[in-house]
Amino acid sequence: MADPRLKEQIRELGPWFHNLDIGGVATAPDHFLGDYPAFKWEGFRHVLPDDLNGASVLDIGCNAGFYSLEMKRRGAGRVVALEPDPHYLRQARFVAERTGTEIEFRQMTVYDVGQLGERFDLVIFMGVLYHLRHPLLALDLIHDHVADDLMLFQTMQRGPDSVAPVAEDYDFDKVGHFDAPDYPKMHFVEHRYAGDPTNWWVPNAACTQAMLRSAGFDILETPEPEVHLCRRAGRSASDRLSVSTR
Ligand SMILES: C[S@@+](CC[C@H](N)C(=O)[O-])C[C@H]1O[C@@H](n2cnc3c(N)ncnc32)[C@H](O)[C@@H]1O
């Protein structure tokens, strides 16, 4: 029998986006996506090492902390979790305390990652990109300031999962490729999508992959169309800014 006081605390901390089992109480048993994010995690958990062997982890947009907890379970060392929303941060702190998990929390947005002043072996950047007004800036900042090696990444996508090869250049009078459904494209949401005014940009699969490459991430594995395991590499795209003459 779950402790009624615990049930009440969890209710008071709601609504929850992460369904977590805390002392036998589910935080979001009626989640519109089902047992979220546990059922999603099942589809790509194999791309990360079973034993993180003390690796440092940065979880950006941690929400109630599902991925931070999973990384700790896999033997991560230091886990730093960022969340700008005080409501979700309260939930994450509560969950960490109740489960006896050592996680360092910061109320911070992805745009401020430079303030952390350190790099992490693994960056988790799941489900945040499409909530940003400046998604490419966020990827650039992660690359330049906090990513050291791996990044587990997810974004909502719309459009085909197929990805056409992108040429190095296209003649000015050739425009057909812009209409190809698998050419990189991102939809701008001026008002709201699915009732959520924080959904700003929805890329197709080709756009997601092109943005990751452009920001300096090699895609190592794509266990499902919206999820990529990336490795930080060099970035040449930023150099373009200083040499562009048009
Ligand atoms: C769809 S949830 C994803 C939560 C979790 N990462 C996951 O994959 O289940 C989006 C999260 O990103 C956070 N978020 C929104 N804007 C952010 C920003 N500028 N920087 C960091 N996190 C942000 C939200 O508060 C929310 O917790």
The ligand as an ORCA input file, in Angstrom:
! r2SCAN-3c Opt
* xyz 0 1
  C       9.177     17.818    -23.961
  S       9.980     18.123    -22.443
  C      11.312     16.972    -22.561
  C      11.795     16.541    -21.221
  C      12.891     15.488    -21.210
  N      14.143     15.995    -21.699
  C      12.457     14.291    -22.029
  O      12.993     14.047    -23.113
  O      11.552     13.592    -21.580
  C      10.805     19.658    -22.754
  C      11.594     20.166    -21.559
  O      12.472     21.206    -22.003
  C      12.432     22.250    -21.094
  N      12.841     23.481    -21.785
  C      12.075     24.358    -22.466
  N      12.806     25.388    -22.910
  C      14.082     25.148    -22.510
  C      15.294     25.858    -22.652
  N      15.353     27.031    -23.289
  N      16.421     25.330    -22.108
  C      16.380     24.126    -21.467
  N      15.235     23.420    -21.294
  C      14.111     23.922    -21.813
  C      10.983     22.264    -20.618
  O      10.807     22.988    -19.416
  C      10.702     20.783    -20.481
  O      11.071     20.276    -19.232
*
